[in-house]
Amino acid sequence: MNARPRSRPPAQAPTFAEIVEQTLAPARLQELSHPEDWPEPPFSSAELPRGIWDRAIGDLARDILNRPSHQFRARLCALAWRLSDGPGATRGTAPAALPASLPSLIEVIHAGSLIVDDIEDGSLRRRGAPCLHRLHGVPLALNAGTWMYFWAMDLVEAGDLPVTARDQIRRALVAALYRGHLGQSLDLSVAIGDMPRQWVYRTVATSTMLKTGALMELAARLGALAAEAAAPRVDALARFGRRLGVGLQMLDDFGNLNAPATETPDSKALEDLRNGRPTWPWALAARELDDPTFADLQASARALRGGGELDGARARALAAELRMAVGLKGRRQTATYLERALGDLRAEVGERDELELIAQEIERLEGAYG
């Protein structure tokens, strides 16, 4: 590994709580509401109290952002910045500081997508606590989740990103959100038990690439764009992020087959099975199993999606069947896929300390996903 100097961390990078405070500052929000154009002047010049805005949206944003999370997308963004070799990542001959607002952009978008996903999936828990729609109701949670997409756009303008890169960053944000919604629509519309076998793999790969792949690609692309990297390097880092996102979704999907017997029917590990979602175990099963075996698994999926079980036994039984049929091969396939993605990136950027950090992150996540 070479001994390239590492970029300095941003000085006093704002916390998520501080970013929420700055975004929802009452004076700023009052300016946006244009009181000078109201039919009647307000009784006083005082802004709406912060507590009102907190109940409306601030408390929800702080809640989801302050819960424990991997924040791997934020770290990938920072690593892509360092691997970009762009002029924006240096100051003279020394590495420049990573823009403090950059990792926040991707984490805000990700958090917003989790809020919306939980509503659409009927989830009960997220990041160790009840989902926001369970705590605050669907209307406020849905509004907060979609608002976070636009909040990320606002952070592009209000942050410390180079002016020359902002337009490209905005376009990348819009493209990722567009693709993510396409992927989510496909994911939500499919009942895996009813899907013709020949379309299963393509459906899983397409929805994963448009959702998880697009968001992880965005993390890497943002780092490269903010560093003003050359187009080939931006594309290489974006491609790695896209493939990394797919690989991590594969890890998650195969890891969820290991749901222990003590898990309740509302556990995240069983959620995709209960909802009949297209996942990578199904994609591999469609390719590997004979017709009668695959048909039996689909019949179990249809029965499970019919609902009515109270203890999660049928979901665990289906998970066990899939694990026995394709689990081991799926984990090996995933490891090979991620290794190849990292190798292709190494061929583009050379031997770098950052690649070892990425490899360590992947190894840690492989363990975390079970």
N, C-alpha and C positions, 0 to 999 in steps of 0.2 A: 504494500500500500504506500502511496506517496504521502508526503508530509505537507500537503497543501494547507495554508493557513485557513482557519475556520472563521466564518463571519461572526462579528460580535452580536450578542443578543441585543434586542431593542432596549433602550434605557427605559426602565419603569413602564413596561408594557401594561396597558390598562387591563384590568380584570373585566370579566363579563358584567359584573355588577356595575362597574364604573361606566362601561359602554352603554348599558341600559339607562343609567342616570343621565348621561350626556344626550342620548337620543331623545329621551322623554322629559327633557328640561321644560318646565311649564312655560317659560318665556318663549322658547323655541316653538312650542306647539301653538301658543297663542298667535305668534306671528304667522304660522301656517293657516290659521283660521280667519285671517283678515277681518278683525273686528271693525276696522274703519269702513267696511262695506255692509255692516249689519243694518237691518231696517231701523233699529233703535240702538242708541249708544248704550254700552254696559253701565251699570250703576257705579262701578269703580274701575280703576286701571289695573287692579290685581288680576293675576292669571288664575285659572282653575287650580285648586290645590293639587299637589303631587299625589295625594292619596286617591283622588278620583281617577287619575290616569293609572295609578298602580292597580286599582281594582279592575280597570278596563283591560289593561294589557301588560303593565310592568311586572306585576307579581307572577304572571304566567311565564314571561320571558326569563325572569331570574330563576324561577323554579327549575325549568327544564335545562337551562344552561349551567346551573350550579350543581346538578346531580352528577355523580361519578360517571365518567365515560372514558373510553380509550383515547379519544382525541387524536387518533392515528392520522386522520385527514389533515389536521393542522400540522402535525410533524412532517407528513409527506410534503406539504406545501413548502415548509422551511427547507427540507432536504432538496427539493427541486430547485429552489432559489440558489442553493449552494452548488448544485450540479450544473446550473445553467451556463456558467462562464460568461454571463452577459455583462455589459458595461454598467448596468444599474446595480450589480451586486458588488461593485468595487468602488473604492474612493481613492483615486491615485493608484498606488501599488498595494494598498491595504484592503481587506474585505470590508464592505459596507455593512451597516446594521440592517437586519431584516425589518421591513416596514411593520410597525407594531399592529396595524390594522389587518394585515394580510391573512394570518391564520384565523382571525375572527370571522372573516367573510364565509369561509367554508363551513365552520362550525355552526354559524347562525343558520345557514341554509339547511344543513343536515338536521339540526334540532327542529326546524320548522317541518321538515319532511317526516320526522318521527311523530310529531303531534298529529299530522294528517293521517299517516299510516295507521296509527293506533285507533283513530276514529273509524277508519274504513274497515279495519280488521276486527273491531269490537274487542280490542285488547283491554286488559285490566291493569297491568303493571308495566312500568318502563323505568329502567335505570334504578331499580330498587325501591320504587315508590308507586303509588297509584297513578295511572295515566292522567294527564291534565283534564281530559274530558270527563273523567270520573270525579275530579275535585272541583272543577269550575263549570261543568256543563258543556255540552257539545257546541253551542253557538260561540261562546267566548273562546274555547279551545281552537275551534276551526278558524276563527278569525285571527287568533294569535299565530297559528301555524302558517297561514298564507301571508300574513303581514310580514313574517320573518324573511320571506323571499324578497319582498320589496325593501325591507330594512337592509339587506345585504347590498342592494343597489345604492341605498343612501350612504352606506359606509364607504363605498367606492369614492363618492364625492367628498365626504367629510373627513376621510382618512388621510394618511401620509403617503399614498401611492404616487409614483411619478406621473405627472400630467400626461406625458407622452404615451403611457401604457393604459390609461384609464378607458379609452374607447374600446380597445381590444378586450380588456377585462370585462367590461359591461356586455359585450357581445358574447363572450364565453359564458358568462352567467346565464344570459337568456337562452343560449343554445342548450346548456345543461338542464335547465328547468323544463324546457320544451321536450327534450328527449326523456327526462325523468317522468313527466306526466304521461307520455305515450307508453312507456314501459309499465307504469302503474296501472294504466287502463287495461292493458293486456293481462297483467297479473290478476286483476280483480275480476275479469270477465270469464276466466277459465275455471271449469270444474274438471280436475285432472281425471276423475273417474269416468267422465263421459267423452274425453278427447280421443279422436282417432290416433292410434299409436304412431303413425308416420309423422304426425305433427308435434309430438311431445318434445323431442330434443330441440327442434327449431324454436318452439315457443319458449322453453326455458332459457335457451341461450339468448334469444332476442330480448326477452323481458329483463334478464340480468344485465345485459350489456347496456340497455337503455336506462336502467335505474342505478344499480350499484356501480357499474362500470363508468357511467357518465359522471357520477358525483366524485369518484376517486380520480378520474381523468381531470376533472375541474380543479381538484386540489393541486395536482402536479402542474397543470397548465397555468394556474394563477401564479405559482412561484416563478415559473420560467418567464411569463409575460412581464411580471413586475420587475424582473431583473433585466428586461429588454434583451433577452437571448435571441440568437439567430433563429430563423424559422425552422431549419432542420433539427436543432436542439429542442425547440419547443415541441415539435411533433414527436420526437423520440421520447421525451419525458411524458407527454400526454398519453402516448400509446402504452407506456409502461404503467401509468396510473390506471388506465382503462383495464388493462389485463390484471393488474393487482386487485382492482375492485371485483372482477369476476372471480378470481381465485379466492378472495376472502369470503365471497358469497357461497362458493362451493364448500369452503371450510365450515361455514355456519350451517349450511343445509345438512351436510353429512354429520356434523357434530350434534345436531338436534335429534338424530336418530338414537342417541345414547340417553334418552330421558330415563332417569331412575324410577323405580317402582313407587317411590314416595311422592313423585310430582303430582300435582292436582291437575284436573282437566283444563284449568285456565292458564297453565304454564306456557311461556313463550316457546318452549321446545316442542310442544304439541300443537301450537296454534296453526301452523301451515298445514298440518295433516287434517286438523278438524275443519279448516276452511277449504280444503281441496285445492290448495295453491300449487302451481307448477314449480317444482324445485329440482335440484340437481340429482338427488337419488332417483327421482322419476325419469329424468332424462337418461341416466345410465341404464336404468331398468328397461326402458323402451328399446335400447340398443342391444342389451346383453341377454335378456331372458327370452325363453320360448313363448309362443303365443298363449298357451294355456296358463302358464305361471303368471304372465303379465295380466291376463284377463282376470285371474283370481285376485290379484292385488288391486286392480281397478274396482272390482266388485266390493272389496273391503273398504275402499275409499268412498264409494257411493253410499254404503251403509253408514259409515262414520259421519259423512256430511249430512245425513238425515237427522242427526242430533239425537238427543234423548239419553245419552250416557251421563252418569253422575260421577263416576270415579275415574274416568280416563283410561279404563282398562283396554277398550278397543283401540284407542289411539296408540297406546303403548304397544299393543300387540302388532299393529300395522307397522309401527316404527321398528320393532324387532324383526319383522319379516323383511323389510327393506334393508335393514342393517346386515342381516345374514346374507341376503342376495347380492348386494352391491356395495355395502359399506366399506369393506377393506379395499376393494379395487378403486372406489371413489376417492378415498384418502390418498392412495398412491398416485392416482391420476392428478389430483389437485397439487400434490407436492411437486410432481414433474412439471406441471403447467407453470407454477410459480417460479420454479428453478429456471425454466427456459425464459420466462419473462425477464428475470433478473440478469440472466446471461446475455440476452439481447441488449439490455441497457448497458451492461459492462462493455460490450463491443462498441457502443456508441461513445461512451464517456471515458473509457479506460478504467484502470484500477484506481479506485478512490475510497477514502475512508468512509464516505457517506454510504457507499454500497454495503459495507459491513454493518453499518447502523440499520439499513433497511433489512438486511438478512436477519439481524437480531430481532427486529420488530416482527418479521414474519414468523420466526421461530416462537416468539412469545405468544403471538396470536394463535398459532397452531395449537399451543398448549391451552390457551384460554378457551378455544372453541370445543375442546374435548375430543 
